[in-house]
Amino acid sequence: MRSDLLFISHGAPTIAIEEDDFTHAVRDFGATLDGTPAMIVVSAHWQSRDLRVNAAERPQPIYDFGGFAPELYTVRYDAPGSPSLAREVASLTGATLEMQRGWDHGVWVPFHHLRPQADIPIVELSLPLDGDRFAIGRALAPLRDRGVVIAASGGVVHNLHLLHFDDKFAPVDDWARNFDAFVANALEHHDFEALANYRTRGPHASLAVPTPEHFEPLLILLGAATERDHVETIYAGFHYGNLSMRTIALRE
């Protein structure tokens, strides 16, 4: 059986030191990954002009945010990298090897909950500023036959300027709910064309996706999908009134 494709929302960095229904759902799913040889992760928080892949053997956490509780800056996630897999990813995709980079919070925040054992090697792939997202996923797809999980870390609805920061459990704004539902429906029906054209097809797209970096890792993931994959919703809900925490797997 081919490995899973995973889209995981990383939310606010503080989720790393919180426990709620989202973190519990993610941890439950992570428990099903026993025996996974490695994971490739595309994160919203590593954008680059050209495609790059992290070949560091022991990436260190990058605290790429400010103004949060001191406790957050002590959280570590010590899963190993995989230089050999990184070289293979570079061969498949044409990516440039990055030897020094650590893991941004798009990796260590959600994976701290997804796989707290930190026992599965992770290779991070950047999100290039331009280019065919689906083509990157298609290039990675053969790795699924070896059990390598391909993951994307971002958020279906992510607009920091409109968050209700004073209330993590604020009522959900209609515009955010509508765009999130559009994405869920398109995924369910394998309407990847609609998702590729989210700016014109999605309701309130300019509010839900003011910049592309949190949404478009999903498109790379979908490039690795097949018609046999079905959507499994791991979590659906919102934080701070409009920050979608939708997390899904595509499984054969």
Order of alpha helices (4+ residues) and beta strands (2+ residues): beta-alpha-beta-beta-alpha-beta-alpha-beta-alpha-beta-alpha-alpha-alpha-alpha-alpha-beta-beta-beta-beta
